[in-house]
Amino acid sequence: MGNPGDSDVLFEKYLSGACTPAEIESLFQRFGVDADEGTLRRLIQNALFDEENANPLLGPQVTAFTERVGDRLSKEISQQHSIEAPILTLHLRKWRTVAAVLVAFLSLGTLGYFLMEKNRQQVVQATSKYGGEVLPGGNRATLTLADGRTVELNANQEGIVVGDEITYDNGTLVLEQGVADKELGQEDEQTALAVEDLQLTTPKGGQYQITLPDGSRVWLNSASTLRYPSRFDSKERVVELEGEAYFEISEQKIPFLVRTQRQIVEVLGTRFNISAYLDDEETKTTLVVGSVQVASAGQRDSRLLRPNQQATLRGTVLSVKEVDVDTYIDWKNGLFSFQETSLQDAMTQLSRWYDLEVTYDGNVPATYFFGRIRRDNSLSNVLKILQKSGLNFRIANVEGKNRLIVLP
């Protein structure tokens, strides 16, 4: 085992992105020794304290935090020894670019979790070193009724339930009863039997949940739209999606279909995620539990998915691969999840959640991110974490619109 001081130097170089591949491998080998796990925890803890000027009030939290994540990080580092050499070289190159010891591997959001805890003890300031502050998104959505009228849903509620009435999750009415009867066409017995087309829309920076008439639950991500009937018929249950949503479908013999502009997903009872933003080149369907049949809109190709598989539709080509499903559903649980995520894809996630435009000052660097960050962080706190990759950022307000500028 080497001098503990050498570990400090290597660790600092790793965080700053200055390590050579040989130094990174040496660092991994050093931490692969059981006797050095205490050093690893100490280095993580010191880095956390240095990042936030060692606020003494957070000492117990940081100590508990490092205990929770230390074993996970040690395990991930030790696993690198079993990776074949060409793959290891690729990962080392990306890790050097990302410089993400505190962003990588950790299930609770690592430094993002730490920053979130500190924010609970202080007032969020209106400005940051990046030139401005942008608060995270929240529960924001608009309900569009059959006649085109809209209802801005309560931001203090998490979702709505569609039944004989439309209520929030806590049982309170979305509309006053008299207004609801009129809006939903329930003024007499004949119109009460009519099926109305409804629409739930989240803006950038918004998310919302909905329980459909059959009891199925849907989590709608930011900048997304779900169209659904006020009542399903006896032959099939059909909804339409633009954007991203996570589905938990109630098990019935009646098929449930999710239509997007490019594909159709058919299920009976299952849990899955669909990302079908119109400005994305790919539509991704990720299966958690059960089975789903994924077909392109023209029915040229279809695939049956098993749990932990993902179907990707790009143009007319439909492909299937095994994935870590948590990466694709973490947004539902309040996390950004990065697993070899490119800079552009990461910025797209930030753009949709913080409702901002992203521009690049110069060429887009080949940077990749690993790990999880809590979505309830302010934008500046997220940028502080991502800046470990060696990138710089600036926030500007242009004609009332927030703009994030990525600097070399």
C-alpha positions as CSV (number, residue, x, y, z in Angstrom):
1,M,0.0,0.0,0.0
2,G,1.4,3.4,-1.0
3,N,1.7,6.6,1.0
4,P,-1.7,8.0,2.0
5,G,-0.5,11.3,0.8
6,D,-0.1,9.9,-2.7
7,S,-3.8,8.9,-2.6
8,D,-4.8,12.5,-1.8
9,V,-2.8,13.8,-4.7
10,L,-4.2,11.3,-7.2
11,F,-7.7,11.8,-5.9
12,E,-7.5,15.5,-6.4
13,K,-6.1,15.1,-9.8
14,Y,-8.9,12.7,-10.7
15,L,-11.6,15.2,-9.6
16,S,-10.0,17.9,-11.7
17,G,-9.7,15.7,-14.7
18,A,-5.9,15.8,-14.8
19,C,-5.2,12.1,-14.2
20,T,-3.5,10.1,-16.9
21,P,-5.1,6.7,-17.7
22,A,-2.1,5.1,-15.9
23,E,-2.8,7.2,-12.8
24,I,-6.5,6.4,-12.8
25,E,-5.7,2.7,-13.0
26,S,-3.2,3.1,-10.2
27,L,-5.9,4.9,-8.2
28,F,-8.4,2.0,-8.8
29,Q,-5.8,-0.6,-7.8
30,R,-5.0,1.3,-4.7
31,F,-8.7,1.4,-3.6
32,G,-9.1,-2.2,-4.6
33,V,-7.1,-3.1,-1.5
34,D,-9.3,-3.7,1.5
35,A,-7.0,-1.7,3.8
36,D,-7.5,1.4,1.8
37,E,-11.3,1.6,2.0
38,G,-11.0,3.9,5.0
39,T,-8.8,6.2,2.9
40,L,-11.4,6.1,0.2
41,R,-14.2,7.2,2.5
42,R,-11.9,9.9,4.0
43,L,-11.1,11.3,0.5
44,I,-14.8,11.4,-0.4
45,Q,-15.7,13.1,2.8
46,N,-13.0,15.7,2.5
47,A,-14.1,16.4,-1.1
48,L,-17.6,17.0,0.1
49,F,-16.5,19.3,2.8
50,D,-14.2,21.2,0.6
51,E,-16.9,21.7,-2.0
52,E,-19.2,23.4,0.5
53,N,-16.6,25.1,2.7
54,A,-16.9,22.5,5.5
55,N,-20.2,23.7,7.0
56,P,-19.8,22.1,10.5
57,L,-23.6,21.8,10.9
58,L,-23.5,19.2,8.1
59,G,-20.8,17.0,9.7
60,P,-23.2,14.2,10.9
61,Q,-25.0,14.2,7.6
62,V,-21.8,13.9,5.6
63,T,-20.5,11.1,7.8
64,A,-23.7,9.1,7.5
65,F,-23.8,9.8,3.8
66,T,-20.2,8.5,3.1
67,E,-20.9,5.4,5.1
68,R,-23.9,4.6,2.9
69,V,-22.1,5.1,-0.4
70,G,-18.6,4.0,0.4
71,D,-19.3,0.3,0.0
72,R,-21.1,0.9,-3.3
73,L,-18.2,3.0,-4.7
74,S,-15.6,0.4,-3.5
75,K,-17.6,-2.3,-5.2
76,E,-17.9,-0.5,-8.5
77,I,-14.2,0.3,-8.5
78,S,-13.2,-3.3,-7.8
79,Q,-15.5,-4.4,-10.7
80,Q,-13.3,-2.6,-13.1
81,H,-10.6,-5.2,-12.7
82,S,-12.8,-7.8,-14.3
83,I,-13.5,-5.7,-17.4
84,E,-11.5,-6.6,-20.6
85,A,-8.7,-4.3,-21.5
86,P,-10.3,-2.6,-24.5
87,I,-13.5,-1.8,-22.6
88,L,-11.5,-0.6,-19.6
89,T,-9.5,1.8,-21.8
90,L,-12.7,3.2,-23.2
91,H,-14.2,3.7,-19.7
92,L,-11.0,5.3,-18.4
93,R,-10.9,7.7,-21.2
94,K,-14.5,8.7,-20.5
95,W,-14.0,8.9,-16.8
96,R,-11.0,11.2,-17.2
97,T,-13.1,13.5,-19.3
98,V,-16.0,13.4,-16.9
99,A,-13.8,13.5,-13.7
100,A,-16.9,12.2,-11.9
101,V,-15.9,10.3,-8.8
102,L,-18.6,12.2,-7.0
103,V,-21.1,11.9,-9.8
104,A,-20.5,8.3,-10.7
105,F,-22.0,5.1,-9.5
106,L,-23.9,6.3,-6.4
107,S,-27.6,5.6,-6.2
108,L,-28.6,8.5,-4.0
109,G,-27.2,11.3,-6.1
110,T,-23.8,11.7,-4.4
111,L,-22.8,15.3,-4.3
112,G,-26.3,16.2,-5.6
113,Y,-27.7,14.6,-2.5
114,F,-25.3,16.5,-0.3
115,L,-26.1,19.9,-1.9
116,M,-29.8,19.2,-1.6
117,E,-29.4,18.6,2.1
118,K,-27.5,21.8,2.6
119,N,-30.2,23.8,0.6
120,R,-32.8,22.7,3.2
121,Q,-30.8,24.8,5.7
122,Q,-30.5,28.0,3.8
123,V,-32.6,30.2,1.5
124,V,-32.1,29.7,-2.2
125,Q,-30.4,32.8,-3.5
126,A,-31.7,34.5,-6.7
127,T,-28.3,34.6,-8.3
128,S,-25.3,32.2,-8.6
129,K,-21.8,32.2,-9.9
130,Y,-23.2,31.2,-13.3
131,G,-25.0,34.5,-13.8
132,G,-28.5,33.6,-12.5
133,E,-30.5,31.0,-10.7
134,V,-33.1,28.7,-12.1
135,L,-35.3,26.7,-9.7
136,P,-36.3,23.1,-10.5
137,G,-39.6,22.1,-12.0
138,G,-42.5,20.8,-10.1
139,N,-46.1,19.6,-10.3
140,R,-47.5,21.7,-13.1
141,A,-50.1,20.6,-15.7
142,T,-53.1,21.7,-17.7
143,L,-56.2,19.7,-18.2
144,T,-58.0,20.3,-21.5
145,L,-61.7,19.4,-21.6
146,A,-63.7,18.1,-24.5
147,D,-64.9,21.5,-25.6
148,G,-61.4,23.0,-25.6
149,R,-61.6,24.7,-22.3
150,T,-58.6,24.4,-20.0
151,V,-58.0,24.0,-16.3
152,E,-54.7,24.8,-14.6
153,L,-54.2,22.0,-12.1
154,N,-53.2,22.6,-8.5
155,A,-49.4,22.7,-8.1
156,N,-49.7,21.5,-4.5
157,Q,-51.3,18.2,-5.7
158,E,-49.4,15.4,-7.4
159,G,-52.0,14.0,-9.7
160,I,-55.7,13.6,-10.7
161,V,-58.1,10.6,-10.8
162,V,-60.5,10.2,-13.7
163,G,-63.8,8.5,-12.8
164,D,-67.4,9.6,-12.6
165,E,-65.8,12.9,-11.5
166,I,-62.3,14.2,-11.9
167,T,-60.6,14.6,-8.5
168,Y,-57.2,15.2,-7.2
169,D,-55.4,12.3,-5.5
170,N,-56.7,13.5,-2.1
171,G,-60.3,13.4,-3.2
172,T,-61.0,17.1,-3.7
173,L,-62.8,18.0,-7.0
174,V,-60.8,19.5,-9.8
175,L,-63.9,21.4,-10.9
176,E,-66.9,22.5,-8.9
177,Q,-69.7,20.0,-9.4
178,G,-71.9,22.2,-11.4
179,V,-69.1,23.3,-13.6
180,A,-67.9,19.8,-14.0
181,D,-71.3,18.5,-15.1
182,K,-71.5,21.2,-17.8
183,E,-67.9,20.9,-18.9
184,L,-67.9,17.1,-19.2
185,G,-71.3,17.0,-20.9
186,Q,-73.2,15.4,-18.0
187,E,-76.2,17.6,-18.0
188,D,-78.6,14.7,-18.7
189,E,-78.7,10.9,-18.8
190,Q,-78.0,10.8,-22.6
191,T,-74.9,12.9,-22.4
192,A,-73.7,11.2,-19.2
193,L,-73.1,8.1,-21.3
194,A,-71.0,9.9,-23.9
195,V,-67.2,9.3,-24.0
196,E,-65.3,12.6,-23.8
197,D,-61.8,13.1,-25.1
198,L,-59.6,14.7,-22.5
199,Q,-56.0,15.8,-22.5
200,L,-53.3,16.3,-19.8
201,T,-50.4,18.5,-20.7
202,T,-47.2,19.3,-18.7
203,P,-45.1,22.3,-19.8
204,K,-41.3,22.4,-19.6
205,G,-40.5,22.3,-15.9
206,G,-43.7,20.3,-15.1
207,Q,-44.7,16.8,-14.2
208,Y,-48.0,15.3,-13.1
209,Q,-49.7,12.0,-12.4
210,I,-53.0,10.6,-13.5
211,T,-55.1,7.6,-12.6
212,L,-57.2,6.6,-15.7
213,P,-60.8,5.3,-15.6
214,D,-59.6,1.7,-15.5
215,G,-57.3,2.3,-12.5
216,S,-54.1,2.4,-14.5
217,R,-51.6,5.0,-13.4
218,V,-49.5,7.3,-15.5
219,W,-46.6,9.6,-14.5
220,L,-46.2,12.3,-17.1
221,N,-42.7,13.9,-17.5
222,S,-42.1,17.5,-18.5
223,A,-43.1,18.8,-21.9
224,S,-45.5,15.9,-22.5
225,T,-49.1,15.3,-23.5
226,L,-51.4,12.4,-22.7
227,R,-54.8,12.1,-24.5
228,Y,-57.3,9.7,-23.1
229,P,-61.1,9.1,-22.9
230,S,-63.3,9.8,-20.0
231,R,-64.3,6.2,-20.2
232,F,-62.8,3.1,-21.9
233,D,-64.9,0.9,-24.1
234,S,-65.2,-2.9,-23.7
235,K,-62.9,-3.8,-26.6
236,E,-59.7,-1.8,-26.0
237,R,-58.2,0.9,-23.9
238,V,-56.4,3.5,-26.0
239,V,-54.4,6.5,-25.0
240,E,-52.0,8.8,-27.1
241,L,-48.7,10.1,-25.9
242,E,-46.3,12.9,-26.9
243,G,-43.2,13.2,-24.8
244,E,-42.4,10.8,-21.9
245,A,-44.5,8.8,-19.5
246,Y,-44.2,5.9,-17.1
247,F,-47.2,3.5,-17.1
248,E,-48.5,1.0,-14.5
249,I,-51.4,-0.7,-16.3
250,S,-54.2,-2.4,-14.4
251,E,-54.4,-6.1,-15.4
252,Q,-57.5,-6.8,-17.5
253,K,-58.4,-9.0,-20.5
254,I,-59.1,-5.8,-22.4
255,P,-55.9,-4.7,-24.3
256,F,-54.3,-1.4,-23.5
257,L,-52.7,0.5,-26.3
258,V,-50.4,3.5,-26.2
259,R,-50.1,5.3,-29.5
260,T,-47.3,7.7,-30.3
261,Q,-46.6,9.4,-33.6
262,R,-44.2,6.7,-34.6
263,Q,-45.3,3.5,-32.8
264,I,-48.0,1.5,-31.0
265,V,-47.4,-0.4,-27.7
266,E,-50.0,-3.1,-26.8
267,V,-50.2,-4.5,-23.2
268,L,-52.5,-6.3,-20.9
269,G,-51.1,-5.5,-17.5
270,T,-47.5,-4.3,-17.0
271,R,-45.1,-1.5,-16.1
272,F,-43.1,0.3,-18.7
273,N,-41.7,3.7,-19.8
274,I,-42.1,5.4,-23.2
275,S,-40.0,8.3,-24.3
276,A,-41.5,9.7,-27.5
277,Y,-40.6,13.4,-27.7
278,L,-41.3,14.7,-31.2
279,D,-37.9,16.5,-31.3
280,D,-36.0,13.3,-30.5
281,E,-34.8,11.1,-33.3
282,E,-35.6,7.9,-31.3
283,T,-38.6,6.6,-29.5
284,K,-37.7,4.3,-26.6
285,T,-39.9,1.8,-24.8
286,T,-38.5,0.3,-21.7
287,L,-40.2,-2.7,-20.0
288,V,-40.0,-3.1,-16.2
289,V,-42.6,-5.8,-15.5
290,G,-44.8,-8.0,-17.7
291,S,-44.7,-8.0,-21.5
292,V,-45.5,-5.5,-24.3
293,Q,-45.7,-5.7,-28.0
294,V,-44.0,-2.8,-29.7
295,A,-44.8,-2.0,-33.4
296,S,-43.9,0.9,-35.7
297,A,-46.8,3.1,-36.7
298,G,-46.9,1.5,-40.1
299,Q,-46.8,-2.0,-38.6
300,R,-43.7,-2.8,-40.7
301,D,-42.0,-4.3,-37.7
302,S,-43.0,-5.4,-34.2
303,R,-41.2,-6.9,-31.2
304,L,-42.3,-8.6,-28.0
305,L,-40.4,-7.2,-25.0
306,R,-39.4,-9.0,-21.9
307,P,-38.5,-7.3,-18.5
308,N,-35.3,-5.3,-18.6
309,Q,-35.5,-4.9,-22.4
310,Q,-35.8,-1.7,-24.4
311,A,-37.1,-1.2,-27.9
312,T,-35.7,1.7,-29.8
313,L,-37.4,3.0,-33.0
314,R,-35.2,5.1,-35.2
315,G,-36.8,6.0,-38.5
316,T,-38.3,2.7,-39.6
317,V,-35.8,0.5,-37.8
318,L,-36.9,-1.2,-34.6
319,S,-34.2,-2.7,-32.4
320,V,-34.2,-4.4,-28.9
321,K,-31.5,-4.5,-26.2
322,E,-31.0,-5.4,-22.5
323,V,-30.8,-2.3,-20.3
324,D,-30.7,-1.2,-16.7
325,V,-34.3,-0.1,-16.4
326,D,-33.7,2.2,-13.4
327,T,-31.7,4.5,-15.7
328,Y,-34.9,5.2,-17.8
329,I,-37.4,5.4,-15.0
330,D,-35.4,7.3,-12.4
331,W,-37.1,10.6,-13.5
332,K,-40.3,9.3,-12.0
333,N,-38.5,9.0,-8.6
334,G,-37.1,12.5,-8.8
335,L,-33.7,11.8,-10.2
336,F,-31.6,12.6,-13.3
337,S,-29.9,9.4,-14.3
338,F,-26.8,9.4,-16.3
339,Q,-25.2,6.2,-17.6
340,E,-22.7,7.1,-20.3
341,T,-25.0,9.9,-21.2
342,S,-23.7,12.4,-23.7
343,L,-23.4,16.1,-23.0
344,Q,-26.2,16.9,-25.5
345,D,-28.6,14.3,-24.0
346,A,-27.9,15.5,-20.5
347,M,-28.5,19.1,-21.6
348,T,-31.8,18.0,-23.2
349,Q,-32.9,16.7,-19.8
350,L,-32.0,19.9,-18.1
351,S,-33.7,22.0,-20.8
352,R,-37.0,20.2,-20.3
353,W,-36.9,20.2,-16.5
354,Y,-35.7,23.7,-15.9
355,D,-37.5,25.2,-18.9
356,L,-34.5,26.8,-20.6
357,E,-32.7,26.9,-23.9
358,V,-29.3,25.4,-24.2
359,T,-26.6,26.8,-26.5
360,Y,-22.9,25.9,-27.0
361,D,-20.1,28.4,-27.2
362,G,-17.9,26.6,-29.8
363,N,-17.9,22.9,-30.6
364,V,-19.8,20.4,-28.5
365,P,-17.2,18.4,-26.5
366,A,-17.3,14.6,-26.4
367,T,-18.2,14.5,-22.7
368,Y,-20.1,11.7,-21.0
369,F,-21.8,11.6,-17.5
370,F,-22.3,8.8,-15.1
371,G,-24.5,8.8,-11.9
372,R,-27.7,10.2,-10.5
373,I,-28.6,13.8,-9.3
374,R,-31.8,14.8,-7.6
375,R,-34.1,16.8,-9.7
376,D,-35.2,19.0,-6.9
377,N,-31.8,20.7,-6.9
378,S,-31.6,24.3,-8.3
379,L,-29.9,24.5,-11.7
380,S,-26.7,26.0,-10.2
381,N,-26.3,23.1,-7.9
382,V,-26.6,20.7,-10.8
383,L,-24.1,22.7,-12.8
384,K,-21.7,22.7,-9.9
385,I,-21.7,18.9,-10.1
386,L,-21.4,18.6,-13.8
387,Q,-18.6,21.2,-13.8
388,K,-16.4,18.4,-12.4
389,S,-16.2,17.2,-16.0
390,G,-14.1,20.3,-16.9
391,L,-16.9,22.2,-18.6
392,N,-18.0,25.7,-17.7
393,F,-21.5,27.1,-17.8
394,R,-23.3,30.5,-17.8
395,I,-26.9,31.3,-17.3
396,A,-28.4,34.3,-19.2
397,N,-31.9,35.7,-19.5
398,V,-32.7,36.6,-23.1
399,E,-36.0,38.3,-23.7
400,G,-37.5,36.8,-20.6
401,K,-36.3,33.3,-21.4
402,N,-33.6,31.4,-19.5
403,R,-30.6,30.3,-21.5
404,L,-27.9,27.9,-20.4
405,I,-24.6,28.5,-22.3
406,V,-22.1,25.6,-22.3
407,L,-18.5,27.0,-22.4
408,P,-15.3,25.1,-23.3
